[in-house]
Amino acid sequence: MLFTRRFIILFALGFLPMLIFWQTFSVHPLLKWGVLGYDFALLLTALIDYRLMEKAHQIEAKRHLPRRFMIGEENDVRIYLTFRTSRPIAPILKDEYPPSLDLRGERLLKPDILKKSRLEQIFAARYRLYASSRGDYAFGDLVIRWRSRLGLALKQIRIEASETVKVYPNIRQARRYELYARRNRQMQMGARRTRLRGQGRDFESLREYVRGDEIRHISWTATARRGRLITRQYQIEKNQSIVVMIDAGRLMTSRIEDLTKLDHAINAALAIGYVATSGGDNVGLLVFNRQVVSYLPPKRGHAQLLAMTEALYNIRPQMIEPSYARAFHFLSRNCKKRSLVVILTDLIDRDTSSELLAFTSTLLPRHLPLIVTIGDNDLRALVSQPPQDVADVYRQSVAEELLQQREEALGRITELGGLALDVPAGQLSFQLVNKYLEVKERGLL
């Protein structure tokens, strides 16, 4: 039982005569007993008022969570209360949300009434939680507080509502990047897209030669039969394979804005997975640090994208060096079909890059490797700023050396016949999807 402000004020008013006439209490003892009687009666009234309040079985509360919590977004949480009573109620609600999620709104909620009848009242409350990291998060109970009929007492009950929610990578961002990248590729292709259905290697149909068509696409047998130049039309191949390898080691623990480099890599992996499954390709996943943490063989379809999301939601970077040797040997043993192998990692020095390049070269020529490194904006900003003192000159020289080592490593993989990308975290998903579409259009697989 809790007392309200109204009760405290009325209770204090009972002692007011004692404060005013405190010198005459020895002469008028009845005044003293009158004050005590008033406060006792007020306390008894408050107790009866509390006993007449609604019982726990007359109250129901349900929490409605989104089907999937998304990292990097505000996620709605809705709570519905039902009071089986005829008198007006103004409840206050507190939800025991996971402390690791950021509350966007008030801690104490005042629900709005949705429905009111003679027998019950239904309320609804809403607040938002911002998720800055993936994983499992536990909600606690719901605590509800409301006033008595006379407003002298407060009743508080706890309704058990414990449950666990999963915070997933942001698939909505993957869909947005897929749309942006496709539009960008269409703008880059321009007029060529009006003449060619694709630049893959799957034959689609024959048509008359148009100036600008490649000579190698002319069908000389069809030309001889029809007496005019006929060219072959090709379409981009389907049922090709893409395997996304994600480094979950030490270098992926650093944060860029609100997300770790691993989070950016996972968002990019889902973006390319979404595009690949939409286009009919097979997509697989391999996550590694010192060991292979998770592996999904290449498959196509929406179910594979859901499996990737489920496999990635609770992956966390570890403060250990990744073993490229174990990861690439595992991939070679378990993936025999030629695939575009996307390696999402980071490079910091020559030793790390040399180990990565040594094992990446073992994928050639069976697979087409694409090394994608997450560029460090701080390093590039440091290099571009004019130095202020000797310490700045030293820091800039180190930053320039690191950037040069990264460029040399990426240039080396290109020389070996692979592909390389070094992009800022904010452009990672967009640039990766763009590169994948370019590989498809050029028929490199």
Secondary structure by P-SEA (a helix, b strand, c coil): ccccaaaaaaaaaaacccccccccccccaaaaaaaaaaaaaaaaaaaaaaaaccccccbbbbbbbcccccccbbbbbbbbbbbccccccbbbbbbbcccccccccccccccccccccccbbbbbbbbbbbbccccbbbbbbbbbbbbcccccbbbbbbbcccbbbbbcccaaaaaaaaaaaaaaaaaaaccccccccccccccccccccccccccccccaaaaaaaccbbbbbbcccccbbbbbbbbcccccccccccccaaaaaaaaaaaaaaaaaaabbbbbbbbbcccccccccccccaaaaaaaaaaccccccccccccaaaaaaaaaaccccccbbbbbcccccaaaaaaaaaaaaaacccbbbbbbbbccaaaaaaaacccccaaaaaaaaaaaaaaaaaaaaaaaaaaacbbbbbbcccaaaaaaaaaaaaaaaaccc
